[in-house]
């Protein structure tokens, strides 16, 4: 009898620790398909999205190394919301294509559990139907802000702006089948929590 691969949608607000939970699940035997990492590859030097981004926004949005200037793009998207939509129209179809390719590869390899790390899973609407469970990593807004300011060196205003463009915490929690509350936890304690989840996922 063929074992069905469990598909987990992993999401959480910026600074929630979602990527850390994803890495811990991989340590426990899951296969990770990371939409953010795919988007970064697509917009890096030589990435499949770079030429069309330059066509749409001009060469000034591309660094001397041939990659998307992420800081400049972020500033442009803040001042012009339509710019973000134009960027997404270029990048998102390519991310979807690569996500499906990686998932098919994991299926062929016999992976017991594929974790789709999707920052905007709740916002997109389409992902809910494509996964068996939605796992939300949650923490207080103040914790998110403090973590991102420390990690990225961004101002509070920048972090709050990004948070305002993501689904509110209540909406993410309402969409969750499972939740990891990652606030005030040591990495060891978080690791134990994720190990318990992994066991529930058959890992």
C-alpha positions in Angstrom: 0.0 0.0 0.0 1.4 3.4 -1.0 1.9 5.9 1.8 0.4 9.3 1.1 2.7 12.3 1.6 1.5 14.7 4.3 1.5 18.3 3.1 1.9 21.0 5.7 1.4 24.7 5.0 3.8 26.6 7.3 3.2 30.3 7.9 3.6 33.2 10.3 4.1 36.9 10.4 7.5 38.4 9.9 9.8 37.8 12.9 7.6 35.0 14.2 10.3 32.3 13.9 8.6 30.5 11.0 11.9 29.8 9.1 13.5 28.4 12.3 10.5 26.1 12.8 10.9 25.0 9.1 14.6 24.2 9.6 13.7 22.2 12.8 11.1 20.2 10.9 13.8 19.4 8.2 16.1 18.2 11.0 13.3 15.8 12.0 13.0 14.4 8.5 10.5 16.7 6.6 11.2 18.1 3.2 11.0 21.9 3.0 9.8 23.8 0.0 10.6 27.5 0.9 8.7 30.1 -1.2 10.8 32.9 0.1 14.1 31.2 -0.8 12.7 30.4 -4.2 11.8 34.1 -4.7 15.3 35.1 -3.6 16.9 32.7 -6.2 14.6 34.0 -8.9 15.6 37.6 -8.2 19.3 37.0 -7.6 22.0 37.5 -10.3 21.1 35.3 -13.2 17.7 34.5 -11.7 14.7 33.8 -14.1 12.8 36.9 -13.0 15.5 39.5 -13.3 15.2 40.4 -17.0 11.4 41.0 -16.8 11.8 43.0 -13.6 14.4 45.3 -15.4 11.9 45.6 -18.3 9.1 46.6 -16.0 11.0 48.9 -13.6 14.1 49.9 -15.4 17.8 49.0 -14.9 18.1 51.3 -11.9 16.2 48.6 -9.8 19.0 46.1 -10.6 22.3 46.1 -8.7 25.7 46.2 -10.4 25.9 42.5 -9.7 22.7 41.8 -11.7 20.3 41.1 -8.9 17.1 42.8 -7.8 18.0 45.7 -5.5 15.7 44.6 -2.7 16.0 47.7 -0.5 15.2 50.0 -3.4 12.3 47.7 -4.5 10.9 47.8 -0.9 11.0 51.6 -0.8 9.3 51.8 -4.2 6.6 49.4 -3.1 6.0 51.4 0.1 5.5 54.6 -1.9 3.6 52.9 -4.7 1.4 49.9 -3.8 0.9 49.2 -7.5 4.6 48.5 -7.9 4.4 45.6 -5.4 1.5 44.1 -7.4 3.5 44.5 -10.7 6.5 42.7 -9.0 4.3 39.9 -7.7 2.8 39.4 -11.1 6.3 38.6 -12.4 7.7 36.6 -9.5 4.7 34.7 -8.1 4.0 32.5 -11.2 7.7 31.5 -11.3 7.6 30.7 -7.5 4.5 28.6 -8.0 6.2 26.7 -10.9 9.3 26.0 -8.9 7.3 25.1 -5.8 5.3 22.5 -7.7 8.6 21.1 -9.2 10.2 20.7 -5.8 7.1 19.1 -4.3 6.9 16.6 -7.2 10.5 15.8 -6.6 9.9 15.2 -2.9 6.9 12.9 -3.8 9.0 10.9 -6.1 11.7 10.6 -3.4 9.1 9.1 -1.1 9.1 12.0 1.5 6.7 11.3 4.3 6.0 15.0 4.9 6.5 18.1 2.7 6.4 21.5 4.5 5.5 24.4 2.3 7.0 27.6 3.9 4.5 30.2 2.6 4.7 33.7 4.2 1.4 34.8 2.7 -0.4 31.5 2.9 -3.5 33.0 4.6 -3.5 36.0 2.3 -3.3 34.1 -0.9 -6.5 32.1 -0.4 -5.5 29.3 -2.8 -3.1 27.5 -0.5 -5.6 26.3 2.0 -7.0 23.8 -0.5 -3.5 22.5 -1.4 -2.3 21.4 2.0 -3.5 18.9 4.6 -2.8 21.0 7.6 -1.9 24.7 8.2 0.8 25.2 10.9 1.0 28.8 12.2 4.0 30.1 14.1 2.7 32.9 16.4 4.1 35.4 18.8 3.2 38.9 20.1 3.5 41.9 17.8 6.0 43.5 20.1 8.2 40.4 19.8 8.0 40.5 16.0 9.1 44.1 15.9 12.0 43.6 18.3 13.3 40.6 16.4 13.1 42.1 12.9 14.7 45.4 14.1 17.6 43.4 15.7 17.9 41.0 12.8 17.6 43.4 9.8 18.5 46.7 11.3 15.3 48.2 10.0 13.4 51.0 11.7 10.2 50.3 13.7 8.2 52.2 11.1 9.5 49.9 8.3 8.7 46.7 10.3 5.2 48.0 11.2 4.5 48.8 7.6 5.4 45.3 6.5 3.3 43.8 9.3 0.3 46.0 8.2 0.5 44.4 4.7 0.3 40.9 6.2 -2.8 39.2 7.5 -3.6 40.2 11.0 -2.6 37.8 13.8 -6.2 36.9 14.5 -6.8 35.9 10.9 -3.7 33.7 10.8 -4.7 32.0 14.1 -8.3 31.5 12.7 -6.8 29.6 9.7 -4.5 27.4 11.9 -5.0 23.7 12.3 -1.9 23.7 14.5 0.0 26.5 16.3 3.4 27.0 17.7 3.5 29.9 20.2 7.1 31.0 19.8 7.5 33.8 22.4 10.0 33.7 25.2 11.1 30.2 24.2 14.7 29.0 24.1 15.8 27.3 20.9 15.9 24.0 22.9 12.3 24.4 24.1 11.2 25.3 20.5 13.1 22.2 19.2 11.2 19.9 21.7 7.9 21.4 20.6 8.7 20.9 17.0 9.8 17.3 17.7 6.4 16.6 19.1 4.8 18.0 16.0 7.1 15.9 13.8 6.0 12.8 15.5 2.3 13.7 14.8 3.3 14.2 11.2 4.7 10.6 11.1 8.3 11.6 11.1 
